[in-house]
Amino acid sequence: MQARWLLLLAVLGLVFAGLRLVQRRGRTPSAHWIGGWISAAIGGLLLLLGNRHPALDGVSPLFGTLFPWYLLAGSLVLAEQPLPRWLFPWAVALGGVRSALVLLGHEPAAYLAGFVTDLPAVLASAVYARRACPPIEPSVTQRALPWALVVLAGAGAAHLLIQAAAASQDWILLLWMFVTPPLLGLQLRVGAEWQRRHLVLARRDLEHTVAERTAELARVNESLRRSEERYRTVSELSSDLSFGFRVWKDGRIDGTWVTDAFTRMTGYEMAEMGGAHWLALIHPDDRPELERAFVRSMAAGGSGALFFRIVGKHGEVRWLEARERAVRHADHVRVVGAARDVTEARAAEQERLRLERQVQEAQRLESLGLVTGGVAHDFNNLLTVILGNGRLALAELPADHALRPRLERILAAAEHGAGLTEQMLVYAGRAPRAQKPVDLSSLVAEMLDLARASLPSHVTLRDQLGAGVWVQGDETQLRQVVLNLVANAGEAIGARAGTVEVRTAHQEADAPELAAARGASGLAPGRHVLLEVSDDGAGMDEATRERVFEPFFSTKLSGRGLGLAAVLGIVRGHGGRVALSSEPSRGSRFRVWLPAGAGAAEERGRAALGVSSAGRGRRVLVIDDQEPLLELAREFLARGGYEVHTAQGGRAGLERFSADPAGFDVVVIDLAMPDVGGDEVGREIRTLRPDVPLLLVSGYDADFAAAHFASLRPARFLRKPYERDELARELERLLGALG
């Protein structure tokens, strides 16, 4: 009996180890199904051998129990389901329990355990095989496999019943001779189809990956080709030289020779070089490290590469890459080598790195701008509802009502929120702009008194303002630029005495300076308007300069706003760029480049259109995704005599308009709706009725709307949050312009 238990434990260990290996390597349904049939075959063989070797009786149920769980594992893989980690350990444990029951003489209990565990596993494999059957054009074998597994469950039940009845083993052998071949063949056929399908998908994925990698390699090769072409041109234009000299033990240098390229590279003639004059060529900052590298090279008696700067006869600094070989003799060291001018190559590499940083910064700022603009747009929807309903409620309250002060405080807070929203849009470069000709010098002169009052008494403010410096822009936002730059300069000076200077002028902007600046990408080199604010304060290091335009970044403990970030947003929104030059302890200079304006053209007066009864009898359709905004628009327009119809969302608006295209005199469309965007709604409405007037509403500014919805013209634009008079006025202008 003890030998049987030892045999059972040894087999359990081998089976568990083998199953772990199969579980890791078995990737296809066929692998699991074949493993199951092998287990069943081993179990049957042990059952037959048990008549002669009773010690094998207790091992046979172990392999027989593995069979249904192997079938379940194959069906799970077929159905693209993950294999539970407990599946095979659970099967081994169940098989061990059944084997133990047989060894203890409780064979009926072992058969009952088989009914309870094995048959549900086979039926579960049939269920997963049915799930794996494709809904469209399944093969005959795919449709037949689930039913074949159900038949297999019945055969397994018959097997257990024959064993429980202690009938002849020949019946079991006969049963499986009829069941095994067709079912195994069916499983192998389905497994082959599964593998073939996955091979096709894998090949498709591989072809796609290869195509992507090929395209990427082509792009890299093209980039390398351009880079090689650039560096080849630099190399062809560079001045290479060869040299040789002797260094004696006492430090003397003689026997020097160089090629003619030396004069072209340094400006010195050979007759001017002698004694220690050779060391004077080396840049003072590089001389110690170069001497140490040279000593190491001589000590090793080998060769090496050196990078250092030289100072030419006329003060020009150039970078050299030198390779030399030192040969040691008894009383001196002989050095020969060659040097190559890599100044242009290093400059090109630094320019590439600078452009990469500039692109990364532009992408980061653009991402922040998109997020900020989106938040501001959604917030404007809320403010429209709050301000609109608040003003309606305030108009309906008597002058002495107790709630009027509370309601007025609510409206004041909401209007302050609208101001904060506009600041966010300024940073995003999408703030509303009242574009008109602005005399920048006059505007700065007006702001200087206010700026002086805000600066400490020990800071002197000077100005140098040019005449006729006109730009096309928004006066309020340009004032904010001046105030922010002047305030930032005053804070940079700190507690000591200092000077802030403001200058305006027409000036030529060259390509390198504009490339180093930040802001709009479309500003080309040429004559532009310059606003310059400089100070003699603490200055900035490189790390601070890189982050100074980020929102909420500050080197001061009190820094908490969008000061310079707002400046960048305003300048970018006006099509300009901002350049910053600063060094620690040497002050800072901000140079704002703006496109020149058209001059002092008088603006035509705009007749104020009050709220009238022009809308009486007019039918208007309002489309917005916010129900409170629809209610507010309905209330506003109904008071103006309009017959108002509303639709919540772009899709509902299209359905409402298409039901009666000729029944509406004007359509109000929100540009940002989640289901169908305002641009698509407008185009569909234009398709149904080309002449219908459109009023576009959004939290963004008119320039944004014009850029993205130009195809919807003729139309007017109204920015949120709007008031009742503004909505009615825009509708009257729209209806009047279109007849």
C-alpha positions in Angstrom: 0.0 0.0 0.0 2.9 2.4 0.8 4.4 1.7 -2.6 1.1 2.8 -4.2 1.0 6.1 -2.4 4.6 6.8 -3.2 3.9 6.0 -6.9 0.8 8.3 -6.8 2.8 11.2 -5.3 5.6 10.7 -7.9 3.1 10.7 -10.8 1.3 13.7 -9.4 4.6 15.6 -9.3 5.5 14.7 -12.8 2.0 15.4 -14.1 1.9 18.8 -12.4 5.3 19.8 -13.8 4.4 18.6 -17.3 1.1 20.5 -17.2 2.9 23.7 -16.1 5.1 23.3 -19.2 2.1 22.7 -21.4 0.2 25.6 -19.9 3.1 27.9 -20.7 3.8 26.6 -24.2 0.3 25.5 -25.3 -0.9 28.4 -27.5 -3.4 26.7 -29.7 -6.6 24.7 -29.1 -5.1 21.7 -30.8 -2.2 21.6 -28.4 -4.6 21.3 -25.4 -7.0 18.9 -27.1 -4.1 16.5 -28.1 -2.8 16.7 -24.6 -6.3 15.7 -23.3 -6.5 12.7 -25.6 -3.0 11.6 -24.6 -4.0 11.8 -21.0 -7.1 9.8 -21.7 -5.1 7.2 -23.6 -2.6 6.9 -20.7 -5.4 6.6 -18.3 -7.0 3.8 -20.4 -3.7 2.0 -20.7 -3.1 2.1 -17.0 -6.7 0.8 -16.5 -6.0 -2.2 -18.7 -2.6 -2.8 -17.0 -4.2 -2.6 -13.6 -5.4 -6.2 -13.9 -1.8 -7.4 -13.8 -0.2 -4.6 -11.8 -2.7 -3.4 -9.1 -0.4 -0.6 -8.1 -1.4 1.2 -11.3 -5.1 1.2 -10.4 -4.8 4.3 -8.3 -2.9 6.3 -11.0 -5.5 5.7 -13.8 -8.2 8.2 -12.5 -5.6 10.9 -12.4 -5.0 10.9 -16.1 -8.7 10.3 -16.8 -9.6 13.4 -14.8 -7.1 15.6 -16.8 -8.9 14.8 -20.1 -12.1 17.0 -19.7 -10.1 19.9 -18.3 -7.7 19.8 -21.3 -10.9 19.9 -23.5 -12.1 23.0 -21.6 -8.7 24.7 -22.0 -8.7 24.1 -25.7 -12.3 25.6 -26.0 -11.3 28.6 -24.0 -8.3 29.3 -26.3 -10.7 28.7 -29.3 -13.1 31.3 -27.9 -10.2 33.8 -27.4 -10.7 33.6 -23.6 -7.7 33.7 -21.1 -6.8 30.5 -19.3 -7.3 30.8 -15.5 -4.2 30.1 -13.6 -6.0 27.6 -11.3 -7.3 25.4 -14.2 -4.6 22.8 -14.4 -3.7 22.8 -10.7 -7.4 22.2 -10.0 -7.5 19.3 -12.5 -4.4 17.7 -11.0 -5.9 18.1 -7.5 -9.2 16.5 -8.6 -7.3 13.6 -10.2 -5.3 13.1 -7.1 -8.5 13.0 -5.0 -10.0 10.4 -7.2 -6.8 8.3 -7.3 -6.7 8.5 -3.5 -10.3 7.3 -3.3 -9.5 4.3 -5.5 -6.4 3.5 -3.4 -8.4 3.6 -0.2 -11.0 1.2 -1.7 -13.8 3.8 -2.3 -14.2 3.3 -6.0 -17.9 4.3 -6.1 -17.0 7.6 -4.5 -14.3 8.1 -7.2 -16.8 7.4 -10.0 -19.3 9.9 -8.3 -16.6 12.5 -8.2 -16.0 12.0 -11.9 -19.7 12.7 -12.6 -19.6 15.8 -10.5 -16.4 17.3 -11.9 -15.7 15.8 -15.3 -19.0 16.1 -17.0 -19.6 19.8 -16.3 -16.1 20.5 -17.6 -16.9 18.8 -20.9 -20.3 20.6 -21.2 -18.5 23.9 -20.4 -16.1 23.2 -23.2 -19.1 22.7 -25.5 -20.5 26.1 -24.5 -17.2 27.9 -25.2 -16.9 26.0 -28.5 -20.4 27.3 -29.4 -19.3 30.9 -28.5 -16.3 30.6 -30.7 -18.4 29.7 -33.7 -18.4 32.8 -36.0 -21.9 34.3 -36.6 -21.2 34.8 -40.3 -20.6 31.8 -42.6 -19.2 29.3 -40.0 -17.8 26.1 -41.4 -19.4 22.7 -41.0 -16.8 21.6 -38.5 -17.2 24.8 -36.4 -21.0 24.2 -36.2 -20.5 20.5 -35.4 -17.9 20.8 -32.7 -20.2 21.9 -29.8 -22.6 19.0 -30.5 -19.7 16.6 -30.8 -18.5 17.7 -27.3 -22.0 17.1 -25.9 -21.9 13.6 -27.4 -18.5 13.2 -25.7 -20.0 14.2 -22.4 -22.5 11.4 -22.9 -19.7 8.9 -23.7 -17.9 10.0 -20.6 -21.0 9.4 -18.5 -21.4 5.9 -20.1 -17.7 5.2 -19.2 -18.2 6.0 -15.6 -21.4 3.9 -15.4 -19.7 0.9 -16.9 -16.9 1.3 -14.4 -19.4 1.7 -11.5 -21.3 -1.5 -12.7 -17.9 -3.4 -12.7 -18.7 -4.5 -16.3 -16.2 -5.7 -18.7 -13.5 -3.3 -19.7 -14.1 -4.3 -23.3 -17.2 -2.2 -23.4 -15.2 0.9 -22.5 -12.6 0.1 -25.1 -15.4 -0.4 -27.7 -17.1 2.8 -26.7 -14.0 4.9 -27.2 -13.0 3.2 -30.4 -16.3 4.6 -31.9 -16.1 8.0 -30.3 -12.5 9.0 -30.4 -11.6 9.0 -34.2 -14.4 11.3 -35.4 -14.2 13.7 -32.5 -10.4 13.9 -32.5 -10.5 14.5 -36.3 -13.2 17.2 -35.8 -11.1 18.9 -33.1 -7.9 18.8 -35.2 -9.8 20.3 -38.2 -11.3 23.1 -36.1 -7.8 23.7 -34.5 -6.3 23.9 -38.0 -8.9 26.5 -39.1 -8.2 28.5 -35.9 -4.4 28.4 -36.6 -4.9 29.3 -40.2 -7.1 32.3 -39.3 -4.6 33.5 -36.7 -1.7 33.0 -39.2 -3.6 35.2 -41.7 -4.2 37.9 -39.0 -0.6 37.6 -37.8 0.7 37.9 -41.3 -1.5 41.0 -41.9 -0.3 42.5 -38.7 3.3 41.7 -39.6 2.8 43.2 -43.1 1.3 46.4 -41.5 4.2 46.6 -39.0 6.7 46.0 -41.8 5.1 48.8 -43.9 5.2 51.2 -40.9 8.8 50.3 -40.2 9.7 50.6 -43.8 8.1 54.1 -44.0 9.8 55.1 -40.8 13.1 53.8 -42.1 12.5 55.8 -45.3 11.9 58.9 -43.3 15.0 58.3 -41.2 17.1 57.6 -44.3 15.8 60.8 -45.9 16.6 62.7 -42.7 20.1 61.2 -42.6 20.6 62.0 -46.3 19.8 65.6 -45.7 21.9 65.7 -42.6 24.8 64.1 -44.4 24.4 66.5 -47.3 24.5 69.5 -44.8 27.6 68.2 -43.1 29.3 67.3 -46.4 28.8 70.9 -47.5 30.2 72.2 -44.2 33.2 69.8 -44.5 33.9 70.9 -48.1 33.9 74.5 -47.0 36.0 73.9 -43.9 39.7 74.4 -43.6 41.5 71.2 -42.6 45.2 71.3 -41.7 48.0 68.9 -40.8 50.8 69.6 -38.3 53.8 68.2 -36.6 56.2 69.3 -33.8 58.6 68.1 -31.2 58.3 68.6 -27.4 61.6 68.5 -25.5 61.9 67.5 -21.9 62.5 71.1 -20.8 59.2 72.1 -22.4 60.6 73.7 -25.6 58.6 73.2 -28.8 60.4 73.3 -32.1 60.5 71.7 -35.5 56.9 72.8 -36.1 55.3 72.5 -39.5 51.7 73.0 -40.6 49.9 73.1 -43.9 48.8 76.3 -45.7 45.3 75.9 -44.2 46.7 77.2 -40.9 46.9 80.8 -42.2 43.3 80.6 -43.6 42.0 79.2 -40.3 43.8 81.5 -37.8 44.9 84.6 -39.8 48.5 84.2 -38.6 51.5 83.6 -40.8 54.0 81.0 -39.8 56.7 83.7 -39.2 54.5 85.1 -36.4 54.4 81.8 -34.5 57.3 81.0 -32.2 58.0 80.0 -28.7 55.0 80.1 -26.4 52.9 81.9 -29.0 51.4 78.6 -30.0 49.7 78.4 -26.7 48.2 81.8 -27.1 46.1 80.4 -30.0 44.2 78.2 -27.5 41.1 79.7 -25.9 41.9 80.4 -22.2 38.9 78.4 -21.0 40.0 75.3 -22.9 43.7 75.5 -22.2 43.9 73.6 -18.9 41.8 70.6 -20.1 43.7 70.5 -23.4 47.1 70.4 -21.6 45.8 67.6 -19.4 44.6 65.6 -22.4 47.9 66.2 -24.2 49.9 65.0 -21.2 47.7 61.8 -21.0 48.2 61.2 -24.7 52.0 61.6 -24.5 52.2 59.3 -21.4 50.3 56.6 -23.3 52.3 57.1 -26.4 49.2 56.6 -28.5 46.7 58.7 -30.4 43.4 60.5 -29.4 40.8 63.1 -30.5 40.7 66.6 -28.9 38.0 69.2 -29.2 38.9 72.8 -28.3 38.6 76.4 -29.4 41.2 78.7 -30.9 41.2 82.5 -31.0 42.2 83.9 -34.4 44.3 86.9 -35.2 41.3 89.2 -35.4 39.5 87.8 -32.4 37.3 85.2 -34.1 36.7 82.0 -32.1 36.6 78.7 -34.0 36.1 75.1 -32.8 38.6 72.5 -33.9 38.5 68.7 -33.8 42.1 67.5 -33.7 43.5 64.0 -33.9 47.2 63.5 -33.0 49.7 60.7 -32.5 52.6 61.0 -30.0 55.7 59.0 -30.5 58.1 59.0 -27.6 61.9 59.2 -28.1 64.8 59.3 -25.7 64.8 63.1 -25.1 61.7 64.3 -26.8 58.2 63.4 -28.0 57.3 63.7 -31.7 53.7 64.7 -32.3 51.9 64.6 -35.7 48.3 65.1 -36.4 45.4 66.8 -38.3 42.8 69.3 -37.3 39.4 70.1 -38.8 37.3 73.2 -38.4 34.0 72.1 -37.0 32.6 75.5 -36.1 29.8 75.5 -38.6 29.0 71.8 -37.8 28.7 72.6 -34.1 26.6 75.7 -34.9 24.3 73.6 -37.1 23.9 71.0 -34.3 23.1 73.7 -31.7 20.6 75.2 -34.1 18.9 71.8 -34.6 18.7 71.3 -30.9 17.3 74.9 -30.4 14.6 74.3 -33.1 13.7 71.0 -31.5 13.2 72.7 -28.1 11.2 75.5 -29.8 9.0 72.9 -31.5 8.5 71.0 -28.3 7.6 74.3 -26.5 5.2 75.3 -29.2 3.5 71.9 -29.0 3.2 72.1 -25.2 1.8 75.7 -25.4 -0.6 74.7 -28.1 -1.9 71.7 -26.0 -2.3 74.0 -23.0 -4.0 76.5 -25.2 -6.5 74.0 -26.5 -7.3 72.8 -23.0 -7.7 76.3 -21.7 -9.8 77.4 -24.6 -12.1 74.4 -24.2 -12.6 75.0 -20.5 -13.3 78.7 -21.1 -15.9 77.8 -23.8 -17.8 75.5 -21.4 -17.6 78.0 -18.6 -19.0 80.7 -20.9 -22.1 78.5 -21.4 -22.7 78.5 -17.7 -22.1 82.2 -17.4 -24.6 82.9 -20.2 -27.3 81.1 -18.2 -26.3 82.8 -14.9 -26.0 86.3 -16.3 -29.1 86.1 -18.5 -31.5 84.7 -16.0 -30.1 86.9 -13.3 -30.7 90.1 -15.4 -34.2 88.9 -16.3 -34.9 88.3 -12.6 -33.4 91.7 -11.6 -35.6 93.4 -14.2 -38.8 91.9 -12.8 -38.0 92.7 -9.2 -39.3 96.0 -7.7 -36.6 98.6 -7.0 -37.0 98.3 -3.2 -37.2 94.5 -3.1 -35.0 92.9 -0.4 -33.5 90.4 -2.8 -32.1 93.0 -5.3 -28.8 93.4 -3.4 -28.2 89.7 -3.2 -29.0 89.3 -6.9 -26.8 92.2 -7.9 -23.9 90.5 -5.9 -24.5 87.3 -7.8 -24.4 89.1 -11.1 -21.2 91.0 -10.1 -19.5 87.7 -9.2 -20.6 86.1 -12.6 -19.3 89.2 -14.5 -16.0 88.7 -12.6 -16.0 85.1 -13.7 -16.5 86.3 -17.3 -13.4 88.4 -16.9 -11.4 85.4 -15.7 -12.7 83.4 -18.6 -11.5 86.1 -21.0 -8.0 85.9 -19.3 -8.0 82.1 -20.0 -8.9 82.8 -23.6 -6.1 85.4 -23.8 -3.6 82.8 -22.8 -5.1 80.3 -25.3 -4.7 83.0 -28.0 -8.4 83.0 -28.7 -9.6 86.0 -26.8 -12.2 88.3 -28.5 -10.4 91.2 -30.1 -11.9 94.5 -31.1 -9.6 94.9 -34.1 -9.0 98.5 -35.1 -6.0 100.8 -35.9 -4.2 101.6 -32.7 -1.4 104.2 -32.2 0.9 102.1 -30.1 3.0 105.0 -28.9 0.0 107.0 -27.8 -1.4 103.9 -26.0 1.9 103.4 -24.2 2.2 107.0 -23.2 -1.3 106.8 -21.7 -0.3 103.7 -19.7 3.0 105.2 -18.4 1.3 107.3 -15.7 -0.5 104.2 -14.4 2.6 102.1 -14.7 4.6 104.7 -12.7 2.1 104.6 -9.9 2.4 100.8 -9.7 6.2 100.8 -9.6 8.3 101.3 -6.4 9.7 104.8 -5.9 13.3 103.7 -6.4 12.5 102.4 -9.9 12.9 105.0 -12.7 10.6 104.6 -15.8 11.9 106.0 -19.0 10.3 106.0 -22.4 11.5 106.4 -26.0 8.3 106.4 -28.2 8.4 106.6 -31.9 6.0 108.6 -34.1 3.3 107.0 -36.2 3.7 103.5 -34.7 0.4 102.0 -35.7 -0.8 98.4 -35.3 -4.1 96.6 -35.9 -5.3 95.2 -32.6 -7.3 95.4 -29.4 -6.5 98.3 -27.2 -7.5 96.6 -24.0 -5.3 93.6 -24.6 -2.3 95.7 -25.8 -2.6 97.7 -22.6 -2.4 94.5 -20.6 0.8 93.6 -22.5 2.4 96.9 -21.6 1.3 96.7 -17.9 2.4 93.1 -17.5 5.9 93.7 -19.0 6.5 96.9 -17.0 5.3 95.3 -13.8 7.5 92.3 -14.4 10.5 94.5 -15.1 9.9 96.5 -11.9 9.7 93.3 -9.8 12.9 92.1 -11.4 14.8 95.1 -10.1 13.8 94.3 -6.6 14.7 96.5 -3.6 17.6 98.4 -5.1 17.5 101.4 -7.4 17.1 100.6 -11.1 15.6 101.7 -14.4 12.9 100.4 -16.7 12.9 101.6 -20.3 10.0 101.3 -22.7 10.5 101.9 -26.4 8.3 101.8 -29.5 9.5 102.0 -33.1 9.3 100.7 -36.7 12.3 98.3 -37.1 13.6 95.6 -39.3 13.3 92.1 -37.8 15.7 89.5 -39.2 15.0 85.8 -39.5 17.4 84.6 -36.7 15.7 86.9 -34.1 12.2 85.9 -35.2 13.2 82.3 -35.2 14.4 82.6 -31.6 11.2 84.4 -30.5 7.9 82.8 -29.4 4.4 83.3 -30.7 2.7 83.2 -34.1 4.5 81.2 -36.7 3.4 83.3 -39.7 5.4 86.5 -38.9 7.9 86.8 -41.7 11.2 88.8 -41.5 10.8 92.4 -42.5 9.8 95.8 -41.1 7.4 95.4 -38.1 6.3 97.4 -35.1 8.6 96.9 -32.0 7.6 97.3 -28.4 10.6 96.9 -26.2 10.7 96.8 -22.4 14.1 96.4 -20.7 15.4 96.6 -17.2 18.7 96.4 -15.3 17.4 94.0 -12.7 18.6 90.5 -11.6 18.2 88.9 -15.0 17.5 85.2 -15.6 19.4 82.1 -16.1 18.8 79.6 -19.0 16.4 77.4 -16.9 14.2 80.4 -16.0 14.2 81.8 -19.6 12.9 78.4 -20.8 9.9 78.5 -18.4 9.2 82.2 -18.0 6.2 82.1 -20.4 4.6 79.0 -18.8 1.3 79.7 -16.9 1.6 80.1 -13.2 5.4 79.8 -13.3 7.1 82.4 -11.2 10.4 82.9 -9.4 8.6 84.9 -6.7 6.7 83.4 -3.8 3.7 85.5 -4.7 3.6 84.4 -8.3 0.2 82.9 -9.0 -1.1 84.3 -12.3 -0.9 84.3 -16.1 1.2 87.5 -16.5 3.8 86.6 -19.1 1.8 83.6 -20.3 -1.1 86.1 -21.0 1.4 88.4 -22.8 2.4 85.5 -25.1 -1.2 84.6 -25.7 -2.1 88.2 -26.7 0.9 88.6 -28.9 0.3 85.3 -30.6 -3.4 86.2 -31.1 -2.3 89.4 -32.8 0.0 87.5 -35.1 3.2 88.7 -33.4 6.2 87.2 -31.6 8.0 87.8 -28.3 11.8 87.6 -28.0 13.6 87.5 -24.6 17.3 88.2 -23.9 18.5 88.0 -20.3 21.6 87.0 -18.3 22.0 86.7 -14.6 22.9 90.1 -13.0 22.7 91.8 -16.4 19.0 92.6 -16.7 16.3 91.5 -19.1 14.9 92.8 -22.4 11.5 91.8 -23.9 11.1 92.6 -27.6 7.5 92.3 -28.9 7.2 92.2 -32.7 3.8 93.0 -34.1 2.6 93.4 -37.8 2.4 97.1 -38.7 -1.1 98.6 -39.0 -2.7 100.7 -41.7 -2.4 104.1 -40.0 -4.8 106.6 -38.4 -8.0 105.7 -40.3 -11.1 107.0 -38.7 -13.5 104.4 -37.5 -17.0 104.8 -38.8 -19.6 105.3 -36.1 -21.9 102.4 -35.5 -25.4 103.3 -34.8 -26.6 101.6 -31.7 -29.5 99.4 -32.4 -31.8 99.1 -29.4 -34.2 96.3 -28.7 -37.3 96.9 -30.9 -40.2 94.9 -32.2 -38.4 94.0 -35.4 -38.8 90.4 -34.5 -42.5 90.4 -34.4 -43.9 87.7 -36.6 -40.4 86.3 -37.3 -39.9 82.6 -36.7 -36.5 81.7 -35.2 -35.0 78.2 -34.6 -32.4 78.0 -31.7 -30.1 75.0 -31.7 -28.0 74.3 -28.7 -27.0 71.3 -26.6 -27.6 73.0 -23.3 -31.3 73.2 -22.1 -30.7 76.2 -19.8 -29.3 78.2 -22.8 -32.3 77.2 -24.9 -34.7 78.4 -22.1 -32.7 81.7 -21.9 -32.7 82.3 -25.6 -36.5 81.5 -25.7 -37.1 84.1 -23.0 -34.9 86.8 -24.6 -36.4 86.4 -28.1 -40.0 86.1 -27.0 -39.7 89.5 -25.4 -38.6 90.9 -28.7 -41.7 89.5 -30.5 -40.1 86.5 -32.1 -41.8 83.2 -32.4 -39.2 80.9 -30.9 -38.6 77.2 -31.6 -35.8 75.3 -29.9 -33.9 72.0 -30.5 -31.5 70.4 -28.0 -28.4 69.2 -29.9 -27.3 69.3 -33.5 -29.1 66.1 -34.6 -32.5 67.3 -33.1 -31.9 70.7 -34.8 -31.5 69.2 -38.2 -34.6 67.0 -37.8 -36.6 70.1 -36.7 -35.4 72.2 -39.6 -35.7 69.5 -42.3 -39.4 69.0 -41.2 -40.1 72.6 -42.3 -37.2 74.3 -44.1 -39.3 77.2 -45.4 -40.9 77.8 -42.0 -38.1 79.7 -40.3 -36.8 83.2 -40.9 -33.5 82.7 -39.1 -31.5 80.0 -37.3 -29.3 80.4 -34.2 -26.6 77.6 -34.0 -24.2 76.9 -31.2 -20.8 76.0 -32.8 -19.7 73.5 -30.2 -22.1 70.6 -29.7 -21.1 67.0 -28.8 -23.4 65.0 -31.1 -23.2 67.0 -34.4 -20.9 70.0 -34.6 -22.2 73.5 -35.5 -20.3 73.5 -38.8 -22.0 70.3 -40.0 -25.4 71.5 -38.8 -24.9 74.8 -40.7 -23.8 73.0 -43.9 -26.8 70.7 -43.8 -29.1 73.6 -43.3 -27.5 75.5 -46.2 -28.1 72.4 -48.3 -31.8 72.3 -47.5 -32.2 76.1 -47.8 -29.2 78.1 -49.1 -30.7 81.5 -48.3 -31.6 81.1 -44.6 -29.8 83.6 -42.3 -27.5 82.0 -39.7 -26.4 83.4 -36.3 -23.4 81.5 -35.0 -22.9 81.5 -31.2 -19.8 80.3 -29.3 -17.6 81.0 -26.3 -14.6 81.5 -28.7 -14.0 84.7 -30.6 -15.1 85.8 -34.1 -11.7 85.1 -35.6 -11.9 81.5 -34.5 -15.4 81.2 -35.9 -14.3 82.8 -39.2 -11.4 80.5 -39.6 -13.3 77.3 -38.9 -16.8 78.1 -40.4 -16.1 80.3 -43.4 -18.2 78.1 -45.5 -21.3 79.1 -43.6 -21.3 82.7 -44.9 -23.4 84.8 -45.1 -23.8 84.6 -41.3 -23.1 86.7 -38.2 -21.4 85.7 -35.0 -22.3 86.3 -31.3 -19.9 85.5 -28.5 -21.0 84.0 -25.2 -21.9 85.1 -22.6 -24.4 87.5 -24.3 -27.2 89.7 -23.1 -30.7 90.1 -24.4 -30.0 93.3 -26.2 -26.9 91.8 -27.9 -28.9 88.8 -29.2 -31.8 90.8 -30.5 -29.4 93.4 -32.1 -27.4 90.7 -34.0 -30.6 89.1 -35.2 -31.9 92.5 -36.4 -28.7 93.2 -38.2 -28.7 89.8 -39.8 -32.3 90.0 -41.0 -31.8 93.6 -42.2 -28.6 92.7 -44.1 -30.2 89.8 -45.9 -33.3 91.7 -46.7 
